[in-house]
Amino acid sequence: MDPGHSRVPSPSQLPASFSKYHHPYFTPAEVQYLSEKQRGKLSATQEEKTRQQACGFIEAVGSKIGFPRKTLATAQNLYHRFHLFFPRKDFNYHDVTLAALYVSTKMHDTLKKPREILMVSYAVRFPELAAKSKSVGGEVDMDPATAENDRQRLLAVERLILETICFNFTSKMPFSYVIKIGRKLKASKKLIKCAWRLTIDSHRTLVPIMYPPNTVALGCLYTASLLTTLEPPPSPLVETQLDSRVATILKEKGDWERTYMAEAEDLEEIAHVVIDLLIQATQNPSANTSPRTPASPSPHPSPRNQHLSSTGTPQPPPIPYKADQLIRLKIMMRQNEHPLRPQQPLGSADPSELYNGNDIAMLGRNQGTVRFLFGPPGVVGQGV
């Protein structure tokens, strides 16, 4: 974390007070703009690699502790949101991911102390030291000064994360929607399970901060239905026909859009992002940044059986699809999908002004008074 910010104005230039609004979602145009702004000299490929490393680290640490899926998914969302407004070069991803995981434990009442999270992270980062540990839990014997310095950095980043979400601890997950909507659409249990796993993978992308949970769930059900065409049909013919019918329904615009408050164009964009993630994993299967795949068992051991497993970062299982299959699927989708909607313009205001300029100068600082409001402008006061 870079202690100095050259953009920070002097205290005399800061306003005495101001309001900051929580924005639960961002448009694709805003996400693209903010990502490019905070990327710095990194290429888009390097940024994606760092993003996957961070998400994999959250997955490894959280699973080793035994956190539920909602805690891990929210932590990944917090990490993505943080780097829409703070440059990647100013922060080590270990500090941001652990702070995001800590905030997520507060949001979902699965609280662990910072030191507990740090000790498990050391075991993941330094498996050779964990292997030499004589403690029952495999706790790494770290220098107390180093551990305390890491704890202080975690708490400093935690404050920034809390301020960027305006202390709004509301977190809506798409997982329950996958089951409920899947049943409504008469999808098979296999398809719903596949969509569930894709929903887990979607949190490694920026999809959950662009679309509400019902749209994410529908997008993953649509993607799962498309992926079933790449697998041999061991299931009964009737079940296979029902699953392919899900893609047929969600591909076309119709009454379901009003029923589920989503649009077919959004589902297609979500499908492309998730399939891109799977292509990336198939092309680099040995990297620990690969997402867990929908048709594979969890690579992480149950906390009950942790003593039977290695203390290192678990390796994901092989991807059940080939890259050329997924690429052909994307080409077929592009040939038959709806025309792209015109991208919503950024407007006259820079979206990063929500947190930059005078606002970002006051994040984590004690000058002036800040009112954190739980909704965007125009919504606050209307029941929010």
C-alpha positions in Angstrom: 0.0 0.0 0.0 1.5 3.3 -1.0 1.4 5.7 1.9 1.6 8.7 -0.3 -1.1 9.9 -2.7 0.2 12.7 -4.9 -3.4 13.6 -5.9 -4.5 14.4 -2.3 -5.2 18.1 -1.7 -4.1 19.9 1.4 -6.5 19.9 4.4 -7.4 23.5 3.7 -8.8 22.5 0.3 -11.0 19.7 1.7 -14.7 20.5 2.2 -16.1 20.8 5.7 -18.7 18.1 5.0 -20.1 16.2 2.1 -22.4 13.2 1.3 -21.4 9.9 -0.3 -23.9 7.6 -1.9 -23.8 3.9 -2.2 -24.1 2.6 -5.7 -25.0 -1.2 -5.6 -24.4 -1.7 -9.4 -22.5 0.0 -12.2 -23.2 0.1 -15.9 -20.8 -1.8 -18.2 -19.6 1.6 -19.5 -18.8 2.8 -15.9 -17.0 -0.5 -15.1 -14.9 -0.3 -18.3 -14.0 3.3 -17.7 -13.1 2.8 -14.0 -11.1 -0.4 -14.7 -9.0 1.3 -17.3 -8.4 4.2 -15.0 -7.2 2.1 -12.1 -5.2 -0.4 -14.3 -2.3 1.9 -14.7 0.5 0.5 -16.8 -0.9 -3.0 -16.6 -2.3 -4.6 -19.7 -5.9 -6.0 -19.7 -4.4 -9.5 -19.7 -2.1 -8.7 -16.7 -5.1 -7.1 -14.8 -7.2 -10.2 -15.4 -4.4 -12.5 -14.2 -4.0 -10.4 -11.0 -7.8 -10.6 -10.6 -7.9 -14.3 -10.9 -4.9 -14.7 -8.5 -6.7 -12.6 -5.9 -10.0 -14.5 -6.3 -8.2 -17.8 -6.0 -6.4 -16.6 -2.9 -9.8 -15.7 -1.3 -11.1 -19.1 -2.3 -8.1 -20.9 -0.8 -8.0 -19.0 2.5 -11.8 -18.9 3.0 -12.2 -22.6 2.2 -9.4 -23.6 4.5 -11.1 -21.7 7.3 -14.5 -23.1 6.4 -16.4 -20.0 5.5 -19.7 -20.6 3.7 -20.0 -19.7 0.0 -21.8 -16.4 0.6 -18.8 -15.1 2.6 -16.4 -16.0 -0.2 -18.5 -14.6 -3.0 -19.1 -11.3 -1.1 -15.4 -11.0 -0.4 -14.6 -11.4 -4.1 -17.2 -8.7 -4.9 -15.7 -6.4 -2.4 -12.3 -6.9 -4.0 -13.6 -6.1 -7.5 -15.4 -3.0 -6.2 -12.3 -1.7 -4.3 -10.2 -1.7 -7.4 -12.7 0.3 -9.4 -11.7 3.3 -7.3 -8.1 2.5 -6.0 -5.1 1.9 -8.3 -3.8 -1.7 -8.3 -0.2 -0.4 -8.1 -0.8 1.2 -4.7 -2.0 -2.0 -3.0 -0.7 -5.6 -2.6 -3.5 -8.0 -3.5 -2.9 -10.0 -0.4 -3.8 -7.0 1.8 -6.9 -6.2 -0.2 -8.2 -9.7 -0.4 -7.8 -10.4 3.3 -9.4 -7.1 4.2 -12.3 -7.9 1.9 -12.6 -11.4 3.5 -12.7 -9.8 6.9 -15.4 -7.3 5.9 -17.4 -10.1 4.4 -17.3 -12.1 7.6 -18.9 -9.1 9.3 -21.6 -8.8 6.7 -22.6 -12.5 7.0 -22.0 -13.0 10.7 -19.2 -15.5 10.1 -16.7 -13.3 12.0 -13.1 -14.3 12.5 -10.4 -12.1 14.1 -7.9 -10.6 11.7 -5.1 -12.6 13.3 -7.0 -15.9 12.6 -7.4 -15.0 8.9 -3.8 -13.9 8.6 -2.5 -17.2 10.2 -4.4 -19.2 7.6 -3.3 -17.0 4.8 0.3 -17.6 5.8 -0.3 -21.4 5.6 -1.6 -20.9 2.0 1.1 -18.5 0.9 4.0 -20.4 2.5 3.1 -24.1 2.4 6.7 -25.1 3.1 6.6 -23.3 6.4 3.2 -24.8 7.2 4.6 -28.3 6.5 7.3 -27.7 9.2 4.8 -26.4 11.7 4.4 -28.6 14.8 1.0 -27.1 15.8 -2.2 -29.2 15.3 -3.8 -26.7 12.9 -0.6 -26.2 10.9 -0.2 -22.6 12.1 2.9 -20.9 10.6 5.4 -19.6 13.1 5.7 -16.0 11.8 7.7 -13.2 13.2 5.3 -11.3 15.6 6.4 -7.9 14.2 5.6 -9.1 10.7 2.3 -10.4 11.7 1.4 -7.2 13.5 2.4 -5.1 10.6 0.2 -7.2 8.3 -2.7 -6.9 10.7 -2.4 -3.1 10.7 -2.4 -3.0 6.9 -5.4 -5.3 6.8 -7.3 -2.9 9.2 -6.3 0.1 7.2 -7.6 -1.4 3.9 -10.7 -2.6 5.8 -11.6 1.0 6.6 -11.3 2.0 2.9 -13.5 -0.9 1.9 -16.1 0.0 4.4 -16.1 3.6 3.2 -16.4 2.6 -0.5 -19.5 0.6 0.3 -20.8 3.5 2.5 -21.0 1.1 5.4 -23.9 -0.6 3.7 -23.8 -4.2 4.8 -26.6 -5.4 2.6 -25.5 -8.2 0.4 -27.8 -10.1 -2.0 -26.6 -13.4 -3.4 -27.8 -15.0 -6.6 -27.5 -18.6 -5.4 -31.1 -19.0 -4.1 -32.4 -17.5 -7.3 -30.6 -20.2 -9.3 -32.6 -22.9 -7.5 -36.0 -21.1 -7.4 -35.9 -19.9 -11.1 -34.4 -23.3 -12.2 -37.4 -25.1 -10.7 -39.8 -22.6 -12.3 -38.2 -23.3 -15.7 -38.5 -27.1 -15.0 -34.7 -27.5 -15.3 -33.1 -30.8 -14.3 -31.2 -31.1 -11.0 -28.0 -31.6 -13.1 -28.6 -28.3 -14.9 -29.3 -26.4 -11.7 -26.2 -27.8 -10.1 -24.2 -26.8 -13.2 -25.7 -23.3 -13.0 -24.9 -23.1 -9.3 -21.2 -23.8 -10.0 -21.2 -21.3 -12.8 -22.6 -18.7 -10.4 -19.7 -19.4 -8.1 -17.3 -18.8 -11.0 -19.1 -15.6 -12.0 -17.9 -14.0 -8.8 -14.4 -14.2 -10.2 -15.6 -11.6 -12.8 -17.2 -8.2 -12.6 -20.6 -9.6 -13.5 -22.1 -9.4 -9.9 -21.3 -5.7 -9.6 -23.0 -4.9 -13.0 -26.1 -7.0 -12.7 -28.6 -7.8 -9.8 -28.6 -11.3 -8.4 -31.8 -12.4 -10.3 -30.1 -11.5 -13.6 -26.9 -13.2 -12.7 -28.8 -16.4 -11.8 -30.7 -16.4 -15.1 -27.5 -15.7 -17.0 -25.8 -18.7 -15.3 -28.8 -20.9 -16.0 -28.7 -19.9 -19.7 -25.0 -20.6 -19.8 -25.4 -24.0 -18.2 -28.1 -24.9 -20.7 -25.7 -23.9 -23.5 -22.9 -26.0 -22.0 -25.0 -29.1 -21.9 -24.8 -29.2 -25.7 -21.0 -29.8 -25.4 -21.5 -32.9 -23.2 -22.5 -36.4 -24.2 -26.1 -37.1 -23.3 -26.0 -39.7 -20.5 -29.2 -38.3 -19.1 -32.7 -39.5 -20.2 -33.9 -37.9 -23.5 -36.8 -36.1 -21.8 -34.4 -34.5 -19.3 -32.1 -33.4 -22.0 -34.9 -31.9 -24.0 -36.2 -30.0 -20.9 -32.7 -28.6 -20.3 -32.3 -27.4 -24.0 -35.7 -25.8 -23.7 -34.3 -23.5 -20.9 -31.8 -22.0 -23.4 -34.6 -21.7 -26.0 -36.8 -19.8 -23.6 -34.1 -17.5 -22.3 -32.6 -16.8 -25.7 -35.8 -15.2 -27.0 -37.4 -12.0 -25.7 -40.7 -12.7 -24.1 -43.0 -12.6 -21.0 -40.2 -14.2 -18.9 -38.3 -10.8 -19.0 -41.2 -9.1 -17.2 -41.7 -12.0 -14.8 -38.0 -12.2 -13.7 -37.2 -8.5 -14.3 -34.3 -9.3 -16.7 -33.5 -8.9 -20.4 -32.2 -11.4 -22.9 -29.3 -9.2 -24.0 -28.0 -9.1 -20.4 -28.0 -12.9 -20.2 -26.1 -13.2 -23.4 -23.4 -10.8 -22.1 -23.1 -12.8 -18.8 -22.8 -16.0 -20.8 -19.9 -14.6 -22.8 -18.1 -13.4 -19.7 -18.4 -16.8 -17.9 -17.4 -18.8 -21.1 -14.4 -16.5 -21.5 -13.4 -17.4 -17.9 -13.7 -21.1 -18.7 -11.6 -20.7 -21.9 -8.9 -18.9 -19.9 -8.9 -21.9 -17.5 -8.7 -24.5 -20.3 -5.8 -22.7 -21.9 -3.8 -22.5 -18.6 -4.9 -25.6 -16.6 -1.7 -25.7 -14.5 -2.2 -22.2 -13.0 -3.9 -21.9 -9.6 -5.9 -19.0 -11.1 -8.3 -21.4 -12.9 -11.9 -21.2 -11.8 -13.7 -24.2 -10.4 -15.7 -25.8 -13.1 -19.4 -26.6 -13.0 -19.1 -30.3 -13.7 -16.2 -31.0 -11.3 -16.2 -31.7 -7.5 -14.8 -29.0 -5.2 -11.0 -28.9 -5.1 -11.1 -27.7 -1.5 -11.3 -30.2 1.3 -14.0 -30.2 4.0 -12.8 -28.6 7.2 -13.5 -31.9 8.9 -10.9 -33.6 6.6 -8.3 -30.8 6.5 -5.8 -32.9 8.4 -5.8 -35.3 5.5 -4.8 -32.7 2.9 -1.8 -30.7 1.9 -1.5 -27.3 3.5 -0.7 -25.7 0.1 -3.0 -24.0 -2.3 -5.3 -26.7 -3.7 -5.1 -27.2 -7.5 -8.4 -27.0 -9.4 -9.6 -30.1 -11.2 -9.3 -30.3 -15.0 -11.8 -28.4 -17.1 -14.4 -30.8 -18.6 -14.5 -28.8 -21.9 -11.9 -28.1 -24.6 -11.0 -24.5 -25.5 -12.0 -25.0 -29.2 -15.5 -26.3 -28.1 -16.0 -23.2 -26.0 -14.8 -20.9 -28.8 -17.1 -22.5 -31.3 -20.0 -22.1 -28.8 -19.2 -18.3 -28.5 -19.1 -18.0 -32.3 -22.4 -19.7 -32.6 -23.9 -17.4 -29.9 -22.6 -14.3 -31.7 -24.2 -15.3 -35.0 -27.6 -15.8 -33.5 -27.8 -13.3 -30.6 -29.8 -10.1 -30.3 -28.2 -6.9 -31.7 -26.0 -5.1 -29.2 -27.8 -2.3 -27.4 -26.1 1.1 -27.5 -23.9 1.4 -24.5 -25.2 3.8 -21.9 -23.1 6.9 -22.0 -21.1 8.0 -19.0 -22.9 11.3 -18.9 -21.3 14.6 -18.1 -20.0 13.5 -14.7 -17.0 11.2 -14.4 -18.2 8.1 -12.4 -15.0 8.0 -10.5 -15.8 11.4 -9.0 -18.0 9.5 -6.6 -14.8 8.5 -4.9 -12.0 10.6 -6.4 -11.0 14.2 -6.1 -12.0 15.6 -2.7 -14.0 12.5 -1.9 -11.1 10.0 -2.3 -8.9 12.4 -0.4 -11.1 12.0 2.6 -11.4 8.2 2.5 -9.6 6.9 5.5 -9.0 10.4 6.8 -10.5 12.3 9.7 -10.8 15.8 8.3 -14.3 17.0 7.7 -17.7 15.3 8.1 -18.9 12.6 5.8 -22.5 11.4 5.5 -22.7 7.9 4.1 -26.1 7.2 2.4 -27.3 3.7 1.6 -28.5 4.4 -1.9 -27.6 6.3 -5.1 -28.8 10.0 -5.6 -32.5 10.1 -6.4 -33.2 6.9 -4.5 -32.2 8.0 -1.0 -35.3 9.3 0.7 -37.6 7.1 -1.4 -37.8 4.4 1.3 -34.0 3.9 1.4 
